[in-house]
């Protein structure tokens, strides 16, 4: 009866396998577990073993995984199907150990016995595993370090519970610790993955301020889709001519936006949206969710707000206020005071007129609000930026390529800044910094529409780590030292990969993860012993646990077993921030130096940054 209950619990909670470890003595590994990708009988499965040791495993020791006889280890399985990583705490980062067919001074050796169903990891002769460390062993095609695995261990053919024993020995083959892990093999259970399609998050709704001539219409679907809209209900998707803006002509999206132009004061706008999914299914009934703050027809006759309806057309209505604030003219009339002449620094009248009395346009009138049904939000619009750069260093802020100011990052590298007094419109902001050795980050760039009288916050910005190499030309087998500066005590990941015009495969990338110091310095050593001679690229990125990961920063070129890399011209190919792409960030930098003689922005080196350099940038544009 107990066995049936356990199996039922497994089926209901997770098909991928329920597991636990038994501990019989003081010499037991603890927190031992095995996550398997499938628990179906006679099916190949990935195994992710995790455990923590009590005692130190000395150099030359070994770890043994001993499977029940009912498992089948393929004869072709080799070290490419195994990853072995170690971490100081359960949340990581887990650092990969180098594996080979036999152990050496730097490599751990892998021995696979298919007849006795055992996998042994023999630690190298220089590095053991300290006590109370977290170990993770991946067996199967989820192993990716060095090369990608292609083979899995086959589950037993009969439904039931099975043991996998993990044992640890010292260099003298003396037993240290062990754990017995139990997994359950169960028959597959049919489960539906059906989910009702939904439209939600319509914007804008209700009334927009007087003077609004442009807005962003947006919505969200709970499935990848491409959406169109019309101004008449019941229009089939195939007959709709207006589409949301998408970065690709073939991809499908969850978020959908489009800029609507030529809006007029007093205008009422009604849009009906339909979508098609990636399988070509369109004009179907969806669950449609609306904001209870919306206006008619989202209220019942008794005034109760309606937030959910079934629909084919997703209805997005809004209106523009037909009246300005007190004294506000819309033509050449006499509007409110000039914003710079008022005591409060804001316009008394929301007029957009071109006459001398037209007011500041973006100001909020002091008279009772005419922006029905909601009063205008108080204060001038602005943008708040928060994030991390380098400890104690200046952070530079650009608006449309022009520097707006600088702030000093705190000792933990965090910063915050506020750009204020912005009128309604589209802005491109850029942020960069230099570390203690004057190495510059890539420029963080973001472009968005700022509505009048609103405040936008851009948070969790992580500037790219700076990077340099001690030697741009190394011989095959030589360790490549890569270093730089970033956020203190954050995770840094460096990639080394061949320079080529086609896609680089994951198995061609040498990856290394490490922790930066308390002052933000970091250093990693990348092994080149298995790499062919030629030109390579190296780059790095930073991860802050619970916050996010930065973009990759500046890309450096190195050579392995070949002539040193010939230094290219400064910022060749219009990549002004050296991130491997030519996009709006580089355009912002070009604008910042327009008319000057900056060596990087002056692409044709004629002594001035002008339209010729812009043309060169367009030629190399990647987006």
Buried (B, 14 or more C-beta within 10 A) or exposed (E): EEEEEBBEEBBEEEBBBBBEBEBEEEBBBEEBBBBBBBBBBEBBBBBBBBBBBBBBBBBBBBBBBBBBEBBBBBEEBBBBBBBBBBBBEEEBBBEBBBBBEEBEEBBBBBBBEEEEBBBBBBBBBEBBBEEEBBBBBBBBBBBBBBBBBBBBBBBBEEBBBBBBBBBBBBBEEEEBBBBBBBBBBBEEEEEEEEEEBBBBBBBBBBBBBBBBBBBBBBBBBBBEBBBBBBEEEEBEBEEBEEEBEBEEEEEBBEEBBBEBEEBEBEBEBEBBBBBBBEEEEBBEEBBBBBBEEBBEEBEEEEEEEEBEBEBBBBBBBBBBBBBBBBBBBBEEBBBBBBBEEBEEEBBBBBBBBEEEBBBBBBBBBBBEBBBEEEEBBEEBBBBBBBBBBBBBBBBBBBBBBEEBEEBEBEEBBEBBBBBEEBEBEEBBBBBBBBBBEEBBBBBBBBEEBBBBBBBBEBEEBBBBBBBBBEEBBBEBEBBBBBBBBBBBBBBBBBBBBBBEEEEEEEEBBBBBBBBBEEBBBBBBBBBBEEBEEEBBBBBBBBBBEEBBEBBBBBBBBBBBBBEEBEEEEBBEBBBBBBBBBBBBBBBBBBBBBBEEEBEBBBBEEEEBBBEEBBEBBEEBEEE
